[in-house]
Amino acid sequence: MVTLGEPPMRYRNVLAWSRLERGLGVSLAAEYKEIVDGYAPVEINGHLQLMHPATRRWNLAEKIRSTSEAWSQVEWDEDETEGAPVSLLECPS
């Protein structure tokens, strides 16, 4: 069990969250933003990375953009769509 202690809240930034959510076109869960505000940027046990939209290092917005760009470059064959993110997320083709 990992105990993180009291959250330092170093990067709490409502404007950064607003810009990110506007860019994504969705609202993120308040609980998620609270945890990220409290502890990010951090990697826990080498498995969980909490990135923040207001930090230069481990920037959440940049990670989302680069990941979306990478997935958009994949050319899925029609018989490979099972398991593809676009079908799992029910995105339009």
Phi and psi in degrees as a GROMACS rama.xvg file:
@    title "Ramachandran Plot"
@    xaxis  label "Phi"
@    yaxis  label "Psi"
@TYPE xy
-106.961  128.687  VAL-2
-110.172  124.212  THR-3
-92.6044  -14.4827  LEU-4
77.9949  -170.558  GLY-5
-64.3275  134.499  GLU-6
-70.827  130.921  PRO-7
-74.0879  -18.6096  PRO-8
52.0065  40.1892  MET-9
-66.6551  -31.9206  ARG-10
-117.728  18.8116  TYR-11
-53.0738  125.246  ARG-12
-156.716  99.2876  ASN-13
-62.4716  -38.3669  VAL-14
-63.7335  -40.8332  LEU-15
-62.3912  -42.0352  ALA-16
-64.6573  -42.4974  TRP-17
-60.3612  -45.1491  SER-18
-62.2281  -44.4982  ARG-19
-62.0279  -48.5679  LEU-20
-64.5445  -37.8699  GLU-21
-63.072  -44.4822  ARG-22
-64.3996  -35.1316  GLY-23
-80.9289  -24.9822  LEU-24
78.0953  19.199  GLY-25
-141.365  159.669  VAL-26
-98.5631  135.548  SER-27
-90.9971  154.066  LEU-28
-61.979  136.227  ALA-29
-58.2145  -38.4367  ALA-30
-64.6093  -39.5779  GLU-31
-62.7932  -47.4281  TYR-32
-63.8895  -34.5379  LYS-33
-65.8676  -43.41  GLU-34
-65.294  -45.4738  ILE-35
-64.6272  -44.5659  VAL-36
-57.8121  -38.1122  ASP-37
-72.0078  -37.6142  GLY-38
-123.825  -23.6631  TYR-39
-69.4258  153.631  ALA-40
-82.7088  135.896  PRO-41
-157.953  151.568  VAL-42
-117.981  128.609  GLU-43
-109.845  123.106  ILE-44
53.071  26.3427  ASN-45
68.4467  9.69456  GLY-46
-122.273  -36.4399  HIS-47
-113.269  120.638  LEU-48
-108.63  128.219  GLN-49
-106.544  114.724  LEU-50
-107.498  154.011  MET-51
-123.91  143.108  HIS-52
-74.1985  -7.93425  PRO-53
-105.902  5.13932  ALA-54
-104.936  152.57  THR-55
-77.9831  -45.203  ARG-56
-86.0537  136.44  ARG-57
55.0345  53.0845  TRP-58
-79.715  122.75  ASN-59
-62.7838  -44.057  LEU-60
-62.2468  -43.9897  ALA-61
-64.9411  -39.6592  GLU-62
-62.6306  -42.9019  LYS-63
-63.4188  -44.3201  ILE-64
-62.0022  -46.8704  ARG-65
-68.2395  -36.9866  SER-66
-67.5048  -42.7546  THR-67
-62.2199  -42.1669  SER-68
-62.3664  -44.6851  GLU-69
-61.3161  -45.6327  ALA-70
-67.1283  -31.7876  TRP-71
-70.3144  -19.0636  SER-72
-83.5008  -13.8266  GLN-73
-73.9758  129.445  VAL-74
-100.673  105.361  GLU-75
-86.4709  129.791  TRP-76
-74.3102  155.931  ASP-77
-58.0027  -33.7833  GLU-78
-83.8089  -1.67667  ASP-79
-103.791  6.50791  GLU-80
-71.0398  -19.6169  THR-81
-67.2634  121.52  GLU-82
92.1137  -9.86249  GLY-83
-69.5969  140.524  ALA-84
-55.293  -38.0709  PRO-85
-63.8009  -35.7304  VAL-86
-79.2254  -36.9852  SER-87
-63.7412  -37.3422  LEU-88
-91.9052  2.37332  LEU-89
55.6814  44.3182  GLU-90
-82.9609  146.812  CYS-91
-67.3397  147.721  PRO-92
